[in-house]
């Protein structure tokens, strides 16, 4: 068994190195820069507009209001929360810690760079997702990279075969990733952290089996079964049940984590300057500080920053577009702007909070990069940082808080990825067959609770990269269309040109339907504004 795992690890490492280091990072950064330039730095030049149209428009019922039960789409805010449910996960806590431990504090800078350009990659994915979406047999919207690869890239002269092939490959890689990063890996982290923070000796000491990489207790199995039952009740109910759960939990968990992080950072405020110095210095000259001990090279810093950035916000994977496409939005650019906000909230806010908690709390030496004696490993680094402030009478309240945070973050990630996998399965096998995927996905949750090897996480990293490649090829090939749709929106909505026809869908019948719906929506919004003034 160990020989098989060693061989599997070796093969996976070779693929991972090619996908991420030799090809993926170039594609990822290149796509982000390309889309930023083509849209004239939309994330900066129109920051007031996209902010107002996303989080600033929460008072509008068209953005956050609940739809009629007969409506098969979800609200724009529900789409954001479901997408954030999948992106704000273990990567925002353990992932950031792993990036800092393996790539140095400078990896945080490269996470920011990946996020800055990733905003426009995610924007482009959402624009294409809305533009190429269609209704399935149940009347639900279906969109994603597989559709704009097949119907967008595939519509170009001589590209039908490659478009279809890349669409199928993306769907397959998405399915496989949904069981790794989106299921077993997340459950494994929930169980490990929960069992550590809320230990029950009678259950934890009852070992079911042991391997060279660890042991599995009865407590882990019980936690896994409980999560599987709760997950099954939500997942089998479909997207509307997932979205309803996400819109209640996601805002609460993000705000609670930010408040807790700000308290820790505030207590250690004197170290904030040194933390930022370590981030910027080691981003470009790692050997000057951390490299003296850890041997970190600039390539390692950049690679870890980009890998964990994408692992966290998923910009470039083509994953979150599958839930954004289910939104009741009419304008592709409107949902694209929610994609910008999604990356901003995930990386610029949550991941930055995590990084500053680690770098200011003393759990890691900013001069050498060495972990403090009681810091544990990267898996428990954030919990140790919270314990420096939230420990009362020997009770590690900080670790308990992080265990609950990981429980919520990881569980909602599982829910979000269950939808991604469902849409990939639907593309490959049809709408009616998706119930079999959902059942199998729920059953696989228990395996995450009893895993003892890190190979599942390493393979998940590889499938993330494999998803990314066909998706980015699709975005690049359709970059001109994204630029055209963006300019169309700017002309109509920002410059106020009245004689410009909107670009809402590649399909004429959907274009007409959405135009009529958009006119009705605009009329209702005008009534709302008039009533508010009175």
N, C-alpha and C positions, 0 to 999 in steps of 0.2 A: 504493500500500500504506500509506504514511504517513497519507494522508487518511482511509483506512478505520479505521486504528488510532486516529486522533484523534477520529473520530466515535464509535467504540465506547467510547473512554475517557470522552467527554463524556456519553454515554447512561448508562454504568455509574455515573459519579459522581452523576448526578441520582437514579438509583434508590437508590444506596448512601446518599445523604444522607437520602432519605425513609425508607428501611427502618431505618437506625440512629439518626439524630438526631431525626426527627419522630415516629416510631412505636415502633421497636424498643426503645430504651432505656427508654421509659415502660412498655412491656409487660414488659420484662425485670425492671426494678426492682419494678414493681407486683406481678408474680407472686411474686417472691421474698418480698416483704413480706407479701403475702396468705397464702402458705403457712406462713411463719414464725409469723404471728399465729394462724392456724387450728390449727396443731399446738402452740400455746403454747410457742413458741421451743424446739422439740424438740432442735435442734442444741446448745443451751446447757443446758436444763433436764434433759436425759437424756444429757449428754456421757459420763458414766462408763459408762452402759449401752451406748451405741452403740460406744464405744471397745472395751469388753470383748467385744461381739458381733462385732466386725470383726477388727482386727489382734490383739486380745487373745485371740481364739479360734483362732489359727493352729495350735495343737496338736491340734485335733480333725480326725479324718479326714473328717468331713462337710463341713469348710470347705476344707481344703487337700489332702485325700487324693485319689489318682487313682481314677477310677471304673472299673468293669468295661468292657471294650472294646465290649460290646454296648450300653452305655448311650450314648444320643445327646446327652446334656447334658454340660456341663463343670462343674468344681468352682467354688465361690464365689470362691476365690482366683484361679483361672484367669480367671474372668469379670472380676474386678477388674484383673488384669494386662493382659488384652486391652483393656479399656476405657482403662486408663492408657497402654497402648501407643499408642492413638489420640490421647489428650489430651496426654500428655507428649511434646511434639515441638518443632519449630522455634519455635513460639509461646512456649515457655518460655525461649528464648535470644534469638533475633533479635526475637521479638514484644515481649518486655519492653524490649529496647534501643530498638526503634522507638517504643514508648509513651513512654519517658523522653525521647528526642530530640524527638519531636513534641508531646508534652503536658506535658513537664516532670516533675520528680521526683514531683510531686503525683499524677500518674497512677497511681503505685503504690498510694497510699491508696485510690483509687477501684477499683483491682483487688481490694483487700482487701474493700471494701464489696460489690462484685459477687459475690465468693466467699462472703462470710458469708451473704447471702441466697440466693446460688446453691446453697448446700448443700441448702436445703429445696426449691428448684426441681428439682434433680437427684434428691433423695429422692422427690419426688412423681412424677416421670417414671418412676422405677424401680418404685414401688409400683403405678402404673397399668399399666406394662409387664407385670409379673408377673400382675396381676389379670386382664388381658384377653388374655394369650398363649394360643396353642393349638398343636397338633402339626401339622406339615406332612406331605407324602406320605412323607418319609424317616423320620418319627418324631422329627424334631428340633423343639424349641420355636421358635416364631416369635412375636415380640412387638415392639412399638415404637409410635411416635406414630400411624402410619397405622392401627393396629388399635384403639387407644383413641379415635381420632377417628371411625372408622367405626362401631364397636360400642358406644362409650360416648356420645360427643356425638350420634352418629347415632340412638341409641335414645331420645333425648329427644323429646318431642312436637313435631312439626313441624320437626325438625332432621335428618331422614334425608338430604336432599339436600345440605345444607351440610356434614354430617359426611363423606359420601362424597367431596365435592369437595375438602375440605381434606385428606383422607387421600391422595388422588391427587396433589394439589399438593405435599404434603410429600414423598412418595416421589420425585416428579420432581426437586424441588430437591435432595434427598439424593443422587440419582444424579449430577446435574450437579456438586454439591459434591465428591463422591467423586473425580471426575477432576481437580478443581482443588486444593483444600486437601489432599485425601487422596491425591494422586498426583503430578501434574506439579510443583506448587509445592514439595513436599517433596524430590523428586528433584533439582530445580534447585538447592536450597540445599545438598544433600549434595555435588553435583558441584562447585559453586563453592567451598565451604569446603575440600573434600578436595584439589582441584587447587591451591589457594593454599597449604595447609599442607604438602603432600607433592608439591611440583612436580618434574616430570621434563621438563627442557627440550626434549629431542628430541620428546616427544609434545605438550607444551603449545605449542611454537612452530610446530607443524604445524597451520595454521589451515584448517579445512574451508570456512568461509564467514564473511563479516562483514556486519553491518548497522549502521545509525546508532546502535543501542542497545548494540552489543557484538559480540564474535566468538565462534565456537565452534571448539574445538580437537579434534584427534584424541583427546587424553587424555580430554576430557569424554565423547566418544562411547564410548570403551572402558569408562570407569567406569559409564556408563549401561547398557551391554549386560550388564556383570557383575551389576549390581543387578537388572536385569530377569530374568536367568536365575535368580538366587537367589530373588527374589520369586515367580517363577512356580512354582518347586518347592514353596514353602510355601503360596501362595494357592490353587492348584488342588487341593491336598490337603484344603481345607476348614477349618472352624472348629477342629476338634480339633488339627490340625497348627499352626494359627496360635496357639492357646491354649498348646500345649506349648512353642512357641518363646518366647512372650511371658512365661510364668512363669519362664523361665530368664534372660532378658535384662533385663526391666524392673526387677526388684529390684536387680540388679547395676548397671545404668546410673544409676539414681536415687541409690543410695548413693555410687557413685564421684563423681558430680557434686556431691553435697552435701559430701563430704569435701574435694574440691578447692576448692569455694567457701569452706568454713570456713577453709581454710589461707590463701586470699587475704584474706579478711576479717580473720583473726587477725593477719596481717602488718600490715595497715592499721587495726588496732583503734582507733587514736587518732582516726580519721575517722568512726567509727560514730555518735557523737552528732550530728555535723554532717549525716550522711546522713539520719538520722531527722528532724532538724529541717527539712531541705529537703523531705522527703516531706510532713510535716504543714503546714508553712507554705505551700508552693506548691499544696497541695490546695485551700485556701480563699482564698488571696490571691496568685495567680500573678504579678500585675503588680508585686508588691513585690520580687520577685527576678528570676525567669527572664523574665517578661513584658517587662522593660525592654529586652531584647535580641531575644527571639524573638517578641514580640507575642502570647504565649499568653494566651488568655482562659479563664475558668472553665469555659465550655461545652466548650472544646477539651480541657481537662484531664480533665473527667468523661467525655467521649465516648471519648477514647483509652484511659482506664482501663477503662471498661466493655467497649469493643470488644476490646481485647487480653485482658481477663479472660475473656471468653466464648470468644475465639479459642483461648485456652490450655486452660481447663477444660471448655468445651463445655456448661456448665450452661445449660439453656434451649433448646439446639438440638434435643434429642430424639434425639441420635445414639447415645450410649453405652448407652441403654436397650435397643438392639437386641442388644447382646452380653450385657448383664446378664440379659435375658430367657431366655438359653440356659443359665442357671445351674441347678444341681440343687436350688436352694433351694425350700422349700415356702411359706414365709411372705413375702408381698409386702414387709412392713416390714423383714424381715431384709436383703433386697437393697436396699431403700431406704437402710438405714444404711450399706451399702457405698458407695452413691452419695455420702453425706455425706463419708465418708473419702476418696473419690476426689478431690473438689473440694478438701478440706483438704490432701491430699498434693500435688496439682498446683499450686495457687496459693499457699496459706499457707506451704508449705515450699519447693518448687522455684523458683517465680517470685520469692519473697522473697529466696532465696539469690542469684539472678541480679541482682536489683535492688541488693542490698547490695554485691555484687562490683563493679558498675559505679560506684556512688556513693561507695565508700570508696577505690577504687584510684587516683583522680586522672585517669582518662581523660576525665572531664567536670568542668568547673568548677562547683562547687555554688553559687557566687554569681551567675554569669552564664548558666549552662546551655550554655556554649560547649564544643565538643569540644577535647581536647588536640591538639597538632600531629600526633602520631603515632598518634592513636586510630583513624583511618580513618573509616568510616561506621557507621551503626547495625548493618549486617550483620556487621561485624568488631569491634564495640565490646567484646563479652564476651571475645573472643580477645585483644584488646589489653590488657584488664584482667588476664587470666590471665598474659600475658607480663610484666607488671610484677613478678611473683613467680617464674614458671617460665621463666626464660631463662638458659641456661647456655652459656657460651663462644660467645655469639652465636646459639645455636640456640634458636628460639622454641618451646620444649616446650609452653607454654601454648596456643599456636595449634593445635599438633598434637592436644593433648588435646581442645580444643573441636571440632576437625574430626571426631574420632572420636566425641565425644558427639553431635554433630549427625547423624553417620552413623547411630548407633544410635537416637537419638530419632526422627529423621525416617523411617528405614526401618520401625521398629515402628509409627509412625503410618500409614504406607502399608498395612501389614498389617491394622491395625484398621479402617481406612476401607474396605478391600476387602470386609470382612464387612458393614459398614453398607450399602454399595452393593449387595451381593448380596441382602440382605434387602429392600431397596427394590425391586430388580428382580424378586425373587420375588413380592412383593405385586402388582406390575403385570402380570407375564407368566407367573407360575407357577414351581414348583420346578424342573422339568426344564430350563427355559430358562436357568437361572443359569450354566451352564457357559459359555455364549456371553459373558455379562457378564465372567466371570472371565478368559477369554482376552483379550478386548478391553482390560480393565483392565491386564493385564500388558503387552500390546503398547504401550499408551499411556505406560508408564513411560519408554520411550526418548525420547519427545518432551520430557519434563521435562528431560532431560540436554542438549538442544540448544536450549532456549528462551533468548532474549536479552532479552525484554521483561517488565516488571513487570506488564503488564496481566492476566496469568493470576492473580497474587496479588490484584489489586484486584477482579477478577470473583469470585474465591473468597470474598472478604469479603462481597460482595453476596449470593451464594448461601447463605452462613452465615445472614445476616439473613433471607433469604426462607424458609429452613427453620424458623427460630425462630418466626416469626409464627403459622403454623397450629398448631405444637406448643404454644405458650403459650396460644392460644385454647382448645385441648383441655384443658390443665391447669387453666385458670381455670374452664372450664365443669364440670369434674369435681372441683373443689376440695373440695366438700362430701363427696364419696365418699372422697377421700384422708383428710380429717379423721375420717370414720367408721371407716375401716380402721385408722388410727393409734390411735384411742381403743380400738378393739376389741383391738388388740395390747397396749396399755398395761394394760387391765383384766385380760387373761389372764396376760401374762408378767411384768409389773412389780407390779401390785397383787395378783396371785394369785387372781383370781376363777375359780371352777371351773365355774360354770353358764353361761359365755359361749361361744357357738358361734363358731369361728374364721371369718374372712372371707378365703378363699384364692383364689377364682376366681369370675368372673361366670357361668361355665358349670357347671351342676349336676354333670355327669359328672366334670369335672376336679376340682371341689370335693371330691367323695367320694373320688376317687383320691388326691388330695393329703392329705386328712385321714388316710386309712389309712396312707399312706407316712410322714406326720409322726409318727403314733403309734409306728410301728416305729422310726423314727429316734430318738425320745425314749427309747424303751426301751433301745436300743443305747447311747445316751449315758449313761444311768443305770448300765448295766453297766460302761462305761468308767470312770465316776467311782468306782464301788464298787471296781473292780479297782485303781485308782490309790491309793485309801486303804489297801488291804491291802498 
